[in-house]
């Protein structure tokens, strides 16, 4: 907390100092810009002066100063030699002196070529006069200081964090110095201007030196603590030579050391990559650092320092280019904090892909314009086509090879899950599950876990992946994927969750199938025991031959019904009713009873009944007829079958002694209970309607279509 408070106070103090320095020189109230014809134009009018007029000169008393577009240079380091740089500073001193006068005479030339003079009083600068570029650079420096202080506060004893704190101080120095002189209206006092330029150089050099030491210290210490003094000594000496003007030109003094520092940073990154090649977590952290430096500092050098070394103008204003350093700071901070390392590879690939695509597009467009007789429009279109049809397929191929790491296609993965779930035994399913995980992720270690999570979870920056219990296997912990060469990323965690969900679903389906098979086996066993077995046992103990034959015929009928049910085919309602009528007529005729069968025509008589429905119907009907034959002492049996409102209604009645007399004799209890149980299981209903003579049994079943 103390470190962060101190950083905030330092940042506020730097803000106040920079603002005061920026407001130290009076202003004319114009917005000036250099023109292509070598003049200085007024872009924002004020005090009766028209926009577009050329500002030719400033004069006060006998002193007249002719303006030149070079007077508006934002960064003096673009001047290629020290003599020209000194002339620029001398002109700044003269202009600053003129702006300090009470009245200044402006020499103007209008659009018509006519010239005139206007007297104006320079006014003190106000905060509202400071442009957006000033505040942007101040914000970059302040943000860099706070980020580095935060990391140092979290890791105060770490050399990499200490060096990173120096980069924040360096960023505060060079951004605030540049913010003052690069956003001036026209001039600054020469001593202040020179001091700010030197502060900018010192801060930029310190940033590079500190960043070199960050990569020499993290993720792995490459040199002892004393070795961290090498870069400060070398570049400190180089800076002293530059400040003493002992170098041949400005590029050698100011720009070449920055480019050299960038090269050494990249070299340190490469050495770190070799040093941590067997440590996936450190390798991912290095990727954070390397990616941020490569993108941020590389862009700054490409846009600012390299063009000046080669003798070209910078590609963008320096103040806005400082935003690249903030990107560096954010990336390095996240790397030192090891933030979301398991996602980093995906992000890095996407960032580098888009950066590469943009660079390829620009370079290809430039090459086509310079080498072929093409206008800018056709060259631009051709560049887009090449990038779309060549670079994008390359990107997909690289993604599959370097990031996705999918060893199985989707259909292969589905087949593998099916093979695991339908293994012959629990042990076989567990072995197949582990084999599949080894094939997908190639972990160095795969360990059972007693209490696992409900869903797959990645931990330890992507080194570990914990899977819940599934496929008759306990929860498992996978460590060091791809033989220790990578980390579990978000895509891999998503794959693991999909795999676990798929396995759970298939396993539930297998268990449901096994429950169905088990239930079918129990049903067949129950039907064989309750129906076939009971009838055969009854025939075995029947002394008269006709009764034994009847029992055997009934048992064979039950067997046919059971076998039909095993095939899974439904039976037409009309066929079931016809078979029952034929069987009932034969049984009653053999017993000496008459049959009245009433079957009204219905729309559903050709409907297919599933096995459970027609089995219950046949068994219940047979039980009703058996009770009438054995216990009713009747002469006639009446049967009515009809379908109404999606239900099948069957009534069997006789003209015998009635149900009460039979109950007193102790008959029919077990058969009626079994019949009632089966009908209840199907959602049916068994009732005993009142009638004047004999007994009746009514059954109602939902008409379940097979």
VEXMI-158180 format. One record per residue (C-alpha): residue in three letters; x, y, z. Coordinates in steps of 0.05 Angstrom, whole numbers, padded with zeros to 5 digits, always signed. Layout:
N
AlaXYZ...
END
This chain:
706
Unk+00000+00000+00000Unk+00057+00048+00017Unk+00088+00035-00051Unk+00024+00050-00088Unk+00011+00113-00048Unk+00082+00137-00062Unk+00072+00122-00136Unk+00007+00162-00138Unk+00039+00221-00102Unk+00099+00219-00150Unk+00052+00217-00210Unk+00011+00275-00184Unk+00074+00316-00172Unk+00099+00301-00242Unk+00032+00321-00270Unk+00033+00388-00235Unk+00105+00401-00256Unk+00092+00382-00329Unk+00029+00425-00332Unk+00065+00485-00302Unk+00122+00478-00352Unk+00073+00472-00410Unk+00038+00536-00388Unk+00103+00575-00377Unk+00105+00605-00447Unk+00052+00656-00471Unk+00011+00636-00532Unk-00015+00670-00595Unk-00080+00631-00593Unk-00071+00599-00662Unk-00065+00528-00687Unk-00006+00526-00735Unk+00014+00474-00786Unk+00070+00466-00837Unk+00047+00467-00910Unk+00074+00430-00971Unk+00099+00496-01001Unk+00146+00509-00943Unk+00103+00558-00904Unk+00068+00561-00837Unk-00008+00563-00842Unk-00059+00585-00791Unk-00110+00529-00784Unk-00152+00556-00727Unk-00169+00630-00735Unk-00171+00680-00678Unk-00171+00757-00668Unk-00193+00775-00739Unk-00141+00730-00772Unk-00169+00683-00825Unk-00159+00608-00828Unk-00111+00589-00884Unk-00070+00653-00881Unk+00005+00643-00880Unk+00044+00667-00818Unk+00107+00695-00849Unk+00141+00731-00791Unk+00138+00755-00719Unk+00169+00822-00699Unk+00174+00865-00637Unk+00208+00932-00643Unk+00269+00927-00687Unk+00271+00851-00683Unk+00238+00812-00739Unk+00237+00736-00743Unk+00221+00700-00807Unk+00183+00634-00794Unk+00201+00567-00825Unk+00162+00501-00822Unk+00220+00469-00783Unk+00202+00514-00725Unk+00141+00469-00715Unk+00180+00404-00709Unk+00151+00365-00650Unk+00212+00321-00636Unk+00281+00353-00645Unk+00313+00284-00649Unk+00289+00279-00721Unk+00342+00331-00739Unk+00400+00291-00767Unk+00460+00331-00741Unk+00479+00370-00679Unk+00493+00436-00716Unk+00423+00437-00745Unk+00396+00418-00677Unk+00432+00478-00645Unk+00404+00525-00699Unk+00335+00498-00683Unk+00345+00512-00609Unk+00371+00582-00624Unk+00308+00597-00665Unk+00265+00570-00608Unk+00301+00618-00560Unk+00288+00676-00606Unk+00214+00659-00615Unk+00206+00649-00541Unk+00236+00718-00529Unk+00187+00750-00579Unk+00127+00716-00546Unk+00148+00747-00480Unk+00138+00818-00509Unk+00075+00858-00494Unk+00058+00867-00568Unk+00079+00825-00627Unk+00069+00843-00700Unk+00049+00785-00746Unk+00067+00785-00819Unk+00011+00751-00858Unk-00003+00731-00929Unk-00073+00716-00952Unk-00099+00666-01003Unk-00097+00720-01057Unk-00023+00733-01045Unk-00033+00799-01011Unk+00008+00813-00949Unk-00011+00850-00886Unk+00010+00860-00814Unk-00030+00851-00750Unk-00011+00869-00680Unk-00029+00819-00626Unk-00016+00813-00551Unk+00009+00743-00531Unk-00034+00718-00474Unk-00015+00673-00416Unk-00029+00600-00431Unk-00089+00566-00397Unk-00102+00493-00382Unk-00155+00492-00437Unk-00101+00509-00488Unk-00065+00444-00476Unk-00083+00395-00532Unk-00106+00323-00526Unk-00036+00298-00543Unk-00008+00329-00480Unk-00058+00294-00435Unk-00051+00228-00473Unk+00024+00226-00459Unk+00014+00246-00387Unk-00037+00190-00379Unk+00010+00139-00410Unk+00067+00157-00363Unk+00021+00159-00302Unk-00010+00092-00320Unk+00058+00059-00332Unk+00082+00084-00264Unk+00021+00056-00227Unk+00024-00011-00263Unk+00098-00022-00247Unk+00088+00001-00175Unk+00031-00049-00167Unk+00074-00107-00191Unk+00131-00085-00146Unk+00085-00080-00086Unk+00062-00152-00098Unk+00133-00178-00107Unk+00179-00131-00069Unk+00237-00179-00063Unk+00238-00201-00135Unk+00292-00172-00180Unk+00247-00174-00241Unk+00194-00133-00204Unk+00247-00083-00183Unk+00271-00074-00254Unk+00200-00068-00277Unk+00189-00012-00226Unk+00247+00024-00259Unk+00212+00019-00327Unk+00152+00055-00296Unk+00196+00111-00270Unk+00230+00116-00338Unk+00163+00119-00374Unk+00140+00175-00327Unk+00204+00213-00345Unk+00204+00209-00420Unk+00128+00216-00431Unk+00122+00279-00387Unk+00183+00311-00418Unk+00159+00298-00489Unk+00088+00319-00471Unk+00113+00389-00455Unk+00155+00404-00516Unk+00117+00363-00568Unk+00051+00400-00556Unk+00079+00471-00552Unk+00043+00521-00595Unk+00105+00552-00627Unk+00165+00557-00580Unk+00194+00541-00511Unk+00252+00574-00475Unk+00316+00542-00501Unk+00343+00520-00433Unk+00277+00486-00416Unk+00272+00455-00485Unk+00343+00426-00480Unk+00331+00399-00410Unk+00266+00366-00432Unk+00300+00333-00492Unk+00355+00305-00448Unk+00303+00279-00398Unk+00266+00246-00455Unk+00329+00211-00478Unk+00350+00190-00408Unk+00281+00163-00394Unk+00277+00124-00459Unk+00346+00094-00449Unk+00330+00076-00376Unk+00267+00041-00400Unk+00306-00002-00448Unk+00360-00018-00396Unk+00309-00037-00343Unk+00270-00080-00393Unk+00334-00117-00412Unk+00345-00133-00338Unk+00272-00155-00331Unk+00284-00209-00383Unk+00351-00227-00353Unk+00314-00240-00287Unk+00248-00271-00308Unk+00220-00322-00316Unk+00288-00353-00300Unk+00349-00317-00271Unk+00401-00316-00327Unk+00455-00275-00293Unk+00473-00261-00221Unk+00452-00196-00189Unk+00518-00163-00206Unk+00507-00181-00279Unk+00448-00134-00280Unk+00497-00076-00276Unk+00525-00090-00346Unk+00469-00057-00386Unk+00466+00006-00342Unk+00541+00015-00348Unk+00544+00005-00423Unk+00485+00049-00441Unk+00501+00099-00387Unk+00569+00109-00419Unk+00536+00114-00487Unk+00488+00166-00460Unk+00545+00207-00431Unk+00580+00207-00498Unk+00515+00228-00531Unk+00503+00285-00482Unk+00574+00310-00493Unk+00562+00311-00569Unk+00619+00262-00582Unk+00580+00220-00631Unk+00580+00236-00706Unk+00506+00250-00712Unk+00440+00251-00675Unk+00418+00182-00699Unk+00480+00150-00669Unk+00472+00189-00604Unk+00398+00180-00592Unk+00365+00129-00638Unk+00417+00075-00646Unk+00421+00059-00571Unk+00345+00051-00569Unk+00346+00003-00628Unk+00405-00034-00596Unk+00367-00041-00531Unk+00308-00069-00568Unk+00354-00120-00601Unk+00383-00140-00534Unk+00313-00148-00505Unk+00294-00195-00561Unk+00359-00233-00551Unk+00344-00241-00477Unk+00275-00266-00495Unk+00305-00319-00540Unk+00354-00341-00487Unk+00297-00346-00437Unk+00257-00387-00486Unk+00314-00438-00488Unk+00323-00436-00412Unk+00249-00450-00397Unk+00233-00498-00454Unk+00218-00554-00404Unk+00176-00511-00358Unk+00108-00499-00391Unk+00084-00448-00339Unk+00147-00405-00344Unk+00144-00413-00419Unk+00073-00386-00420Unk+00093-00328-00375Unk+00151-00312-00422Unk+00101-00312-00479Unk+00063-00256-00443Unk+00127-00215-00436Unk+00154-00230-00504Unk+00089-00217-00540Unk+00078-00150-00506Unk+00149-00127-00521Unk+00149-00153-00592Unk+00083-00119-00608Unk+00091-00055-00567Unk+00165-00038-00571Unk+00171-00069-00640Unk+00115-00023-00665Unk+00148+00038-00632Unk+00216+00023-00662Unk+00185+00009-00731Unk+00144+00073-00729Unk+00194+00120-00696Unk+00266+00099-00684Unk+00281+00056-00745Unk+00257+00107-00797Unk+00300+00160-00765Unk+00361+00114-00765Unk+00349+00102-00839Unk+00339+00176-00853Unk+00263+00177-00860Unk+00210+00216-00822Unk+00173+00181-00767Unk+00109+00146-00788Unk+00066+00177-00733Unk+00071+00231-00679Unk+00116+00211-00622Unk+00064+00228-00569Unk+00015+00177-00594Unk+00069+00126-00607Unk+00081+00126-00531Unk+00016+00087-00526Unk+00057+00026-00549Unk+00098+00030-00485Unk+00034+00026-00444Unk+00017-00038-00482Unk+00085-00064-00463Unk+00075-00047-00391Unk+00007-00080-00387Unk+00033-00143-00421Unk+00095-00148-00377Unk+00054-00136-00315Unk+00006-00192-00333Unk+00065-00237-00348Unk+00097-00223-00280Unk+00031-00236-00247Unk+00022-00300-00289Unk-00048-00278-00308Unk-00091-00327-00348Unk-00032-00366-00374Unk-00077-00421-00398Unk-00112-00373-00446Unk-00049-00338-00470Unk-00032-00383-00528Unk-00099-00371-00561Unk-00093-00295-00550Unk-00021-00294-00574Unk-00039-00331-00637Unk-00097-00284-00652Unk-00055-00222-00640Unk+00003-00245-00682Unk-00044-00268-00737Unk-00079-00201-00744Unk-00014-00164-00739Unk+00017-00209-00791Unk-00043-00202-00837Unk-00040-00126-00832Unk+00035-00126-00846Unk+00028-00174-00904Unk-00027-00132-00934Unk+00012-00067-00929Unk+00077-00097-00955Unk+00043-00133-01012Unk+00005-00071-01033Unk+00070-00031-01032Unk+00107-00084-01073Unk+00052-00087-01125Unk+00050-00012-01134Unk+00126-00007-01139Unk+00140-00067-01184Unk+00078-00074-01229Unk+00043-00022-01272Unk-00017-00021-01227Unk-00056+00036-01198Unk-00069+00040-01124Unk-00141+00012-01129Unk-00125-00052-01168Unk-00063-00064-01125Unk-00105-00057-01062Unk-00157-00107-01088Unk-00104-00157-01110Unk-00070-00152-01041Unk-00137-00167-01007Unk-00147-00228-01051Unk-00078-00255-01037Unk-00085-00245-00962Unk-00154-00277-00962Unk-00138-00338-01004Unk-00066-00351-00982Unk-00056-00323-00912Unk-00123-00343-00882Unk-00117-00417-00900Unk-00047-00416-00873Unk-00074-00387-00808Unk-00125-00445-00801Unk-00071-00496-00814Unk-00024-00465-00763Unk-00081-00461-00712Unk-00095-00535-00717Unk-00021-00552-00714Unk+00002-00505-00659Unk-00057-00486-00616Unk-00117-00532-00622Unk-00077-00596-00611Unk-00136-00639-00631Unk-00113-00710-00645Unk-00183-00736-00660Unk-00236-00710-00708Unk-00306-00701-00682Unk-00333-00766-00710Unk-00273-00804-00683Unk-00283-00773-00615Unk-00356-00793-00615Unk-00339-00865-00635Unk-00286-00867-00580Unk-00336-00844-00527Unk-00386-00898-00550Unk-00331-00951-00545Unk-00315-00928-00474Unk-00387-00926-00451Unk-00405-00994-00479Unk-00345-01032-00453Unk-00359-01102-00429Unk-00342-01090-00356Unk-00330-01033-00307Unk-00255-01045-00309Unk-00254-01045-00384Unk-00294-00980-00387Unk-00247-00947-00338Unk-00185-00970-00377Unk-00214-00945-00443Unk-00231-00877-00411Unk-00159-00867-00388Unk-00133-00889-00456Unk-00177-00837-00490Unk-00152-00782-00443Unk-00080-00802-00456Unk-00093-00799-00530Unk-00125-00730-00527Unk-00080-00694-00478Unk-00016-00737-00470Unk-00007-00719-00396Unk+00057-00738-00361Unk+00016-00757-00300Unk-00055-00784-00293Unk-00076-00796-00221Unk-00142-00819-00190Unk-00175-00769-00143Unk-00221-00788-00085Unk-00266-00727-00085Unk-00269-00695-00153Unk-00307-00633-00179Unk-00375-00635-00211Unk-00347-00608-00277Unk-00277-00607-00308Unk-00232-00553-00279Unk-00164-00526-00298Unk-00116-00501-00244Unk-00044-00482-00230Unk-00041-00436-00291Unk-00062-00494-00337Unk-00014-00547-00311Unk-00071-00589-00282Unk-00138-00611-00308Unk-00186-00645-00259Unk-00242-00688-00288Unk-00303-00713-00250Unk-00317-00787-00239Unk-00347-00818-00302Unk-00346-00880-00345Unk-00339-00924-00283Unk-00274-00888-00268Unk-00259-00845-00207Unk-00244-00771-00214Unk-00177-00761-00248Unk-00123-00707-00246Unk-00083-00696-00311Unk-00017-00659-00303Unk+00034-00632-00353Unk-00004-00641-00419Unk+00030-00660-00484Unk+00089-00691-00448Unk+00102-00627-00411Unk+00106-00584-00473Unk+00043-00543-00462Unk-00013-00520-00416Unk-00087-00535-00413Unk-00121-00476-00447Unk-00193-00452-00450Unk-00205-00492-00513Unk-00179-00555-00479Unk-00222-00542-00418Unk-00283-00534-00463Unk-00265-00599-00498Unk-00259-00634-00431Unk-00327-00608-00409Unk-00359-00630-00474Unk-00325-00697-00468Unk-00349-00707-00396Unk-00420-00686-00415Unk-00421-00732-00475Unk-00394-00789-00433Unk-00446-00777-00379Unk-00502-00776-00431Unk-00478-00839-00465Unk-00468-00874-00399Unk-00539-00854-00377Unk-00565-00882-00443Unk-00527-00947-00432Unk-00553-00953-00361Unk-00624-00940-00386Unk-00614-00993-00439Unk-00589-01042-00387Unk-00648-01026-00342Unk-00695-01038-00400Unk-00661-01105-00415Unk-00665-01124-00342Unk-00738-01104-00338Unk-00753-01144-00400Unk-00720-01205-00371Unk-00759-01197-00307Unk-00823-01190-00347Unk-00810-01253-00387Unk-00791-01291-00324Unk-00854-01267-00289Unk-00898-01286-00348Unk-00866-01354-00353Unk-00874-01365-00279Unk-00943-01336-00269Unk-00976-01361-00332Unk-00939-01417-00367Unk-00912-01448-00304Unk-00978-01444-00267Unk-01017-01475-00325Unk-00966-01532-00335Unk-00967-01545-00260Unk-01043-01545-00261Unk-01043-01594-00319Unk-00992-01638-00284Unk-01038-01646-00224Unk-01102-01653-00264Unk-01125-01726-00263Unk-01172-01724-00324Unk-01138-01723-00392Unk-01182-01669-00424Unk-01166-01621-00367Unk-01091-01634-00374Unk-01095-01623-00449Unk-01132-01557-00437Unk-01078-01534-00389Unk-01024-01551-00440Unk-01061-01514-00496Unk-01067-01453-00452Unk-00993-01457-00434Unk-00975-01461-00508Unk-01019-01400-00521Unk-00983-01362-00467Unk-00916-01381-00497Unk-00938-01355-00565Unk-00958-01290-00534Unk-00892-01283-00497Unk-00851-01299-00560Unk-00892-01248-00599Unk-00876-01197-00546Unk-00801-01212-00550Unk-00801-01194-00624Unk-00825-01124-00605Unk-00880-01125-00657Unk-00950-01100-00640Unk-01013-01139-00655Unk-01075-01111-00688Unk-01133-01102-00641Unk-01179-01140-00688Unk-01132-01200-00688Unk-01127-01201-00613Unk-01203-01198-00605Unk-01213-01251-00658Unk-01163-01299-00625Unk-01195-01288-00557Unk-01265-01301-00585Unk-01242-01365-00618Unk-01206-01389-00556Unk-01264-01370-00510Unk-01315-01405-00553Unk-01274-01468-00554Unk-01263-01468-00479Unk-01336-01454-00463Unk-01360-01507-00513Unk-01314-01558-00480Unk-01344-01538-00412Unk-01416-01541-00437Unk-01429-01467-00433Unk-01460-01421-00485Unk-01426-01358-00509Unk-01454-01290-00527Unk-01400-01246-00557Unk-01415-01174-00573Unk-01363-01133-00611Unk-01388-01066-00639Unk-01350-01039-00699Unk-01300-00983-00680Unk-01252-00938-00716Unk-01193-00967-00675Unk-01204-01040-00689Unk-01143-01042-00735Unk-01098-01006-00684Unk-01034-01041-00662Unk-01029-01058-00588Unk-00962-01061-00554Unk-00941-01124-00518Unk-00958-01101-00447Unk-01029-01081-00467Unk-01048-01142-00506Unk-01013-01188-00456Unk-01054-01157-00399Unk-01117-01161-00441Unk-01107-01235-00458Unk-01087-01255-00387Unk-01144-01218-00354Unk-01195-01245-00404Unk-01171-01316-00394Unk-01175-01308-00319Unk-01246-01282-00324Unk-01267-01341-00368Unk-01232-01390-00323Unk-01269-01364-00262Unk-01335-01370-00299Unk-01321-01442-00321Unk-01295-01466-00254Unk-01335-01429-00202Unk-01397-01395-00231Unk-01440-01458-00243Unk-01468-01419-00301Unk-01500-01440-00368Unk-01483-01378-00408Unk-01426-01328-00411Unk-01432-01260-00444Unk-01373-01220-00470Unk-01373-01147-00495Unk-01312-01113-00525Unk-01312-01041-00548Unk-01266-00980-00557Unk-01288-00913-00532Unk-01250-00847-00521Unk-01182-00880-00529Unk-01196-00937-00480Unk-01211-01010-00489Unk-01271-01035-00449Unk-01283-01110-00437Unk-01339-01140-00396Unk-01348-01214-00380Unk-01412-01235-00345Unk-01447-01300-00330Unk-01515-01325-00304Unk-01486-01366-00248Unk-01485-01362-00172Unk-01456-01292-00167Unk-01390-01265-00142Unk-01411-01266-00068Unk-01423-01341-00068Unk-01356-01354-00100Unk-01320-01310-00049Unk-01353-01349+00008Unk-01326-01413-00023Unk-01256-01381-00021Unk-01242-01381-00095Unk-01214-01330-00143Unk-01174-01288-00093Unk-01104-01299-00120Unk-01124-01296-00193Unk-01164-01232-00184Unk-01106-01199-00146Unk-01056-01216-00201Unk-01104-01192-00254Unk-01117-01127-00217Unk-01042-01115-00207Unk-01027-01121-00281Unk-01084-01075-00301Unk-01063-01023-00249Unk-00992-01023-00277Unk-01020-01002-00345Unk-01064-00947-00316Unk-01127-00990-00325Unk-01186-01004-00280Unk-01220-01069-00257Unk-01292-01064-00232Unk-01348-01112-00213Unk-01415-01083-00238Unk-01479-01103-00203Unk-01527-01147-00241Unk-01591-01184-00222Unk-01563-01254-00235Unk-01494-01282-00236Unk-01430-01241-00235Unk-01394-01193-00281Unk-01323-01166-00286Unk-01309-01102-00326Unk-01239-01082-00348Unk-01218-01015-00377Unk-01149-01005-00408Unk-01117-00945-00442Unk-01109-00961-00515Unk-01033-00958-00521Unk-01013-00962-00594Unk-00952-01006-00608
END
